[in-house]
């Protein structure tokens, strides 16, 4: 299990850059739906070059993964645009709570007391970091982000258990998510600007292909619940990077949140 933790931490560090990159993109006129479209195209090209035609074969798993990944990326990137990266991260990491329930039904991963406690600690820690007033819209978008992210994690684990390689899963979510993303983009007619393109390329190459290579390898060595908890280090990395790059300040509550999240990983991976 410990062998998978460094991979999961690497993935969470990469994902910790998403909020910063997308917000910078928005400052220069990027559009969330256009960015997701470019992400899907770029990730599809990269993953197809690695997997080949095999990922073009339609199957129930491919179609479901395409739908889930499209829903997650469209909702999460749009949520960042509407309420900002900080508050989006709070709700995104309700995901471990959903994963605990869904994994029992879908993948039969063991639910232990320490995993449940760690999942609750994750949400508490992220909330301390991003303590903020919440509107009904914030809540709706945030819960949708957390739920779709949890579905992505659990179904990825299911596909691993079905014998699919990690690159096949990455290709599945990219290639089969592309048609749905294109439909959404056509209906909304987003502006594909230079900023949207650059943001989408980063999301496709770095935040999707590279990050998920580490994430899936780490989850293969642990389980879906552990993976969702350990990668909750993402908002910690986001805040630290914001402090270093954007010169934002750190508060005592944020530091307390860091401590709770880090502790949750130790609690989740301990022997019961």
C-alpha positions in Angstrom: 0.0 0.0 0.0 2.8 2.4 0.9 4.3 1.9 -2.6 1.2 3.6 -4.1 1.2 6.7 -1.9 4.1 8.5 -3.7 2.3 8.1 -7.0 -1.0 9.4 -5.5 0.8 12.4 -4.0 2.4 13.2 -7.4 -1.0 13.1 -9.0 -2.4 15.4 -6.3 0.5 17.9 -6.8 -0.2 18.1 -10.5 -3.9 18.5 -10.0 -3.1 21.2 -7.4 -1.9 23.3 -10.3 -5.3 23.1 -12.2 -7.0 25.9 -10.2 -4.1 28.3 -10.6 -3.6 27.6 -14.4 -7.4 27.8 -15.1 -7.8 31.0 -13.1 -4.9 32.6 -14.9 -6.5 31.4 -18.2 -9.8 33.0 -17.2 -8.0 36.3 -16.5 -6.8 36.3 -20.1 -10.2 35.4 -21.5 -10.3 31.6 -21.5 -13.7 29.9 -21.6 -14.4 26.9 -19.4 -16.3 24.8 -22.0 -13.8 25.6 -24.8 -10.9 24.6 -22.4 -12.6 21.3 -21.7 -13.1 20.7 -25.4 -9.4 21.3 -26.2 -8.5 19.1 -23.2 -10.5 16.2 -24.6 -9.0 16.6 -28.1 -5.4 16.7 -26.8 -5.8 13.9 -24.3 -7.5 11.7 -26.9 -4.6 12.2 -29.4 -2.0 11.4 -26.7 -3.8 8.4 -25.3 -4.7 7.0 -28.8 -1.0 7.2 -29.8 -0.2 5.0 -26.8 -3.1 2.5 -26.9 -4.0 2.5 -30.6 -7.3 1.4 -32.1 -8.2 -0.8 -29.2 -9.7 2.2 -27.4 -11.9 2.9 -30.4 -13.9 -0.3 -29.8 -17.3 0.6 -28.3 -18.1 -1.2 -25.1 -20.3 -0.5 -22.1 -17.3 0.4 -20.0 -16.0 2.8 -22.5 -19.3 4.6 -23.0 -19.9 4.9 -19.2 -16.4 6.2 -18.6 -16.8 8.7 -21.4 -20.0 10.0 -19.9 -18.6 10.2 -16.3 -15.4 11.9 -17.3 -17.3 14.4 -19.5 -19.7 15.2 -16.6 -16.8 15.7 -14.2 -14.6 17.9 -16.3 -17.5 20.1 -17.5 -18.9 20.6 -14.0 -15.6 21.1 -12.2 -14.0 23.5 -14.7 -17.3 25.5 -14.9 -17.5 25.5 -11.1 -14.0 27.0 -10.9 -15.1 29.7 -13.3 -18.2 30.5 -11.3 -17.1 30.3 -7.7 -13.3 30.2 -7.9 -10.7 27.5 -7.3 -10.7 27.7 -3.5 -14.4 27.0 -2.8 -14.5 24.5 -5.7 -11.8 22.5 -4.0 -13.8 22.4 -0.8 -16.7 20.6 -2.5 -14.6 18.5 -4.8 -13.2 16.8 -1.7 -16.6 15.7 -0.6 -15.6 12.9 -3.0 -14.0 10.6 -0.4 -17.4 10.5 1.4 -19.1 9.4 -1.8 -16.3 7.0 -2.7 -16.7 5.2 0.6 -20.4 4.4 -0.2 -20.0 3.8 -4.0 -16.9 1.6 -3.7 -18.8 -0.8 -1.4 -21.4 -1.3 -4.1 -19.3 -1.2 -7.3 -15.8 -2.5 -6.4 -16.2 -4.1 -3.0 -13.2 -2.2 -1.6 -13.1 -2.8 2.2 -14.7 0.0 4.2 -12.9 0.4 7.6 -13.4 2.7 10.5 -10.1 4.5 9.8 -11.1 5.1 6.1 -14.5 6.6 7.2 -12.8 8.8 9.8 -10.1 9.9 7.3 -12.8 10.8 4.7 -14.6 13.1 7.2 -11.2 14.6 8.2 -10.5 15.4 4.5 -13.7 17.5 4.2 -13.0 19.2 7.6 -9.4 20.0 6.6 -10.4 21.5 3.2 -13.2 23.5 4.7 -10.7 25.0 7.2 -8.4 26.0 4.3 -11.2 27.6 2.3 -13.6 28.8 5.0 -16.2 30.8 3.2 -19.9 31.6 3.0 -21.8 29.2 0.7 -24.8 30.0 -1.6 -27.3 27.5 -3.0 -25.6 27.7 -6.4 -22.2 27.1 -4.8 -23.6 24.1 -3.0 -25.3 22.6 -6.1 -22.2 23.0 -8.3 -19.9 21.8 -5.5 -21.8 18.6 -4.7 -22.0 17.8 -8.4 -18.3 18.2 -8.7 -17.7 15.9 -5.7 -20.1 13.3 -6.8 -18.9 13.1 -10.4 -15.3 13.0 -9.2 -16.2 10.1 -6.9 -17.9 8.3 -9.8 -14.8 8.7 -11.9 -12.5 7.3 -9.2 -14.8 4.3 -8.4 -15.5 3.4 -12.1 -11.8 3.7 -12.9 -11.1 1.2 -10.1 -13.8 -1.1 -11.6 -12.2 -1.0 -15.0 -8.8 -1.9 -13.4 -10.4 -4.9 -11.8 -11.8 -5.8 -15.2 -8.2 -6.1 -16.5 -7.9 -2.8 -18.4 -4.5 -1.1 -18.3 -4.1 2.4 -16.9 -3.5 3.9 -20.4 -6.6 2.1 -21.7 -8.6 3.8 -18.9 -7.1 7.2 -19.7 -7.9 6.7 -23.4 -11.4 5.5 -22.6 -12.2 8.6 -20.6 -10.7 10.9 -23.2 -11.8 9.3 -26.5 -15.3 8.4 -25.4 -15.8 11.7 -23.6 -14.8 13.7 -26.7 -18.1 13.2 -28.7 -20.2 14.3 -25.6 -17.9 17.3 -25.0 -18.2 18.3 -28.7 -22.0 18.2 -28.4 -22.0 20.4 -25.3 -19.5 22.8 -27.0 -21.7 23.0 -30.1 -24.8 23.8 -28.1 -23.0 26.5 -26.0 -20.8 27.8 -28.9 -17.9 28.7 -26.6 -15.1 31.0 -27.8 -12.0 29.0 -28.6 -9.5 31.6 -28.0 -5.7 31.4 -27.6 -6.1 31.4 -23.8 -8.7 28.6 -23.9 -6.4 26.6 -26.2 -3.4 26.9 -24.0 -5.4 26.1 -20.9 -6.9 23.1 -22.6 -3.5 21.8 -23.7 -2.2 22.0 -20.2 -5.3 20.2 -18.9 -5.1 17.6 -21.6 -1.4 16.7 -21.4 -0.4 17.5 -17.8 -3.5 17.3 -15.7 -5.1 14.4 -17.6 -2.5 12.1 -19.2 0.4 12.5 -17.0 -1.5 13.0 -13.7 -3.7 10.0 -14.3 -0.8 7.7 -15.1 0.5 8.4 -11.6 -3.0 8.2 -10.1 -4.1 4.9 -11.6 -0.7 3.3 -10.8 -1.1 4.5 -7.2 -4.8 3.3 -7.0 -3.8 -0.1 -8.4 -1.5 -0.5 -5.4 -4.0 0.7 -2.9 -7.8 1.0 -3.5 -10.3 3.7 -4.5 -11.0 4.9 -1.0 -7.3 5.3 -0.1 -6.7 7.0 -3.5 -9.4 9.6 -3.0 -8.1 10.4 0.5 -4.4 10.7 -0.3 -5.1 12.9 -3.4 -7.0 15.3 -1.1 -3.5 16.8 -0.7 -4.4 18.6 -3.9 -5.9 21.7 -2.2 -2.9 21.9 0.1 -0.6 22.0 -2.9 -2.9 24.6 -4.5 -2.7 27.0 -1.6 1.1 26.5 -1.2 1.6 27.2 -4.9 -0.7 30.2 -4.7 1.4 31.5 -1.8 4.6 31.0 -3.8 3.5 32.1 -7.3 0.6 34.5 -6.7 1.9 35.8 -3.4 -1.3 35.0 -1.5 -1.2 34.9 2.3 -1.5 31.9 4.6 -3.7 32.0 7.7 -3.6 29.9 10.8 -6.9 28.2 9.8 -5.3 27.2 6.5 -2.3 25.7 8.3 -4.7 23.9 10.6 -6.5 22.5 7.5 -3.2 21.3 6.1 -2.4 19.5 9.3 -5.9 17.7 9.3 -5.6 16.7 5.7 -2.0 15.3 6.1 -3.1 13.5 9.2 -6.1 12.0 7.3 -3.7 10.2 4.9 -1.9 8.6 7.9 -5.2 7.5 9.4 -6.5 6.1 6.1 -3.4 4.0 5.4 -2.9 2.6 8.9 -3.6 -1.0 9.6 -7.0 -1.7 11.3 
